[in-house]
Amino acid sequence: MSSFEHALIRTQLGAAELCPLLGLELTWDDVGSVYLSRPASDGRPGIVGGKLYRKRYGYPLNDPEEESLIDGYDLVWDIGYSPRDKEMQLDEAQRLFREITSTGRWPAILLRGMDLPLACWDIRCGYREFPPGTPSDVDHRALWAPYRQPPRI
């Protein structure tokens, strides 16, 4: 399982355009990876955020038995919390996700471990939190289907 929570966002915007819209700091590492972050909330010590990159994985879009909730989303934001604390990280990731979705601009998913949806938002269906342990695979399609985005052509 991943050591991050992951926000998937459907937008063609890049990090430079997203940062001012979300009030985040943009940084790069030595190899050019892009990071978005901000101070932790409620006076907590530390930073919340992480690497932002174009989604490079998914299931074949032409096979309905292989479709997944993550198909159709463009960006992945690995959300961590420093200092490391799994419960605080989850809380901070959920707060960031609500901030992203409250803008009403982009469909988005919050995942734990890249396969367990925690929450989704899009303009048609609004905001929804999922029961703990809900998988994003085709067997659970009825739960997440309204939030699946069409593939880009």
TAKACOR-V311302 format. One record per residue. N is the residue number from 0. SS is DSSP state (a for helix, b for strand, c for the rest). OMEGA is omega in whole degrees, 0 to 359 (none if undefined). NEAR is the number of other ideal C-beta (glycine too) atoms within 10 Angstrom. Layout:
N|SS|OMEGA|NEAR, N|SS|OMEGA|NEAR
This chain:
0|c|180|8, 1|c|177|13, 2|c|179|10, 3|c|162|20, 4|b|184|28, 5|b|172|22, 6|b|173|25, 7|b|186|25, 8|b|176|21, 9|c|177|18, 10|c|175|15, 11|c|178|10, 12|c|175|14, 13|c|183|13, 14|a|183|18, 15|a|178|9, 16|a|182|11, 17|a|186|21, 18|a|181|19, 19|a|180|9, 20|a|183|13, 21|a|180|14, 22|c|183|8, 23|c|175|21, 24|b|180|12, 25|b|176|16, 26|b|177|13, 27|b|173|10, 28|c|185|9, 29|c|180|5, 30|c|175|5, 31|c|176|6, 32|c|185|12, 33|b|180|18, 34|b|174|19, 35|b|182|23, 36|b|174|21, 37|b|175|16, 38|b|176|12, 39|c|184|21, 40|c|175|13, 41|c|178|7, 42|c|176|6, 43|c|173|15, 44|c|171|9, 45|c|186|16, 46|b|174|17, 47|b|179|24, 48|b|180|24, 49|b|186|24, 50|b|176|17, 51|b|181|23, 52|b|177|13, 53|b|179|9, 54|c|184|16, 55|c|180|6, 56|c|181|9, 57|c|180|14, 58|c|177|15, 59|c|185|10, 60|c|182|14, 61|c|180|8, 62|c|183|9, 63|a|179|10, 64|a|180|10, 65|a|183|13, 66|c|183|21, 67|c|176|19, 68|c|186|26, 69|c|177|22, 70|c|177|19, 71|c|176|20, 72|c|189|23, 73|c|187|16, 74|b|172|21, 75|b|176|23, 76|b|176|27, 77|b|185|19, 78|b|176|26, 79|b|179|20, 80|b|177|23, 81|b|16|15, 82|c|183|11, 83|c|175|10, 84|c|187|14, 85|a|181|10, 86|a|177|8, 87|a|179|18, 88|a|179|23, 89|a|179|16, 90|a|180|18, 91|a|179|24, 92|a|178|27, 93|a|177|16, 94|a|178|15, 95|a|180|23, 96|a|178|24, 97|a|177|13, 98|a|179|14, 99|a|185|21, 100|a|180|22, 101|a|176|10, 102|c|180|11, 103|c|186|9, 104|c|190|16, 105|c|170|22, 106|c|183|21, 107|b|177|24, 108|b|170|28, 109|b|182|26, 110|b|170|25, 111|b|178|20, 112|c|180|11, 113|c|179|16, 114|c|180|16, 115|b|180|18, 116|b|176|24, 117|b|182|20, 118|b|176|19, 119|b|172|26, 120|b|162|21, 121|b|187|19, 122|c|181|9, 123|c|190|7, 124|c|181|12, 125|b|184|11, 126|b|177|13, 127|b|171|14, 128|b|182|12, 129|c|175|22, 130|c|179|8, 131|c|178|8, 132|c|179|9, 133|c|178|17, 134|b|180|16, 135|c|183|25, 136|c|186|15, 137|a|180|16, 138|a|181|9, 139|a|184|15, 140|a|183|16, 141|a|181|7, 142|a|187|17, 143|a|185|21, 144|a|181|12, 145|a|183|12, 146|a|177|23, 147|c|182|20, 148|c|179|18, 149|c|178|9, 150|c|176|11, 151|c|181|10, 152|c|none|3
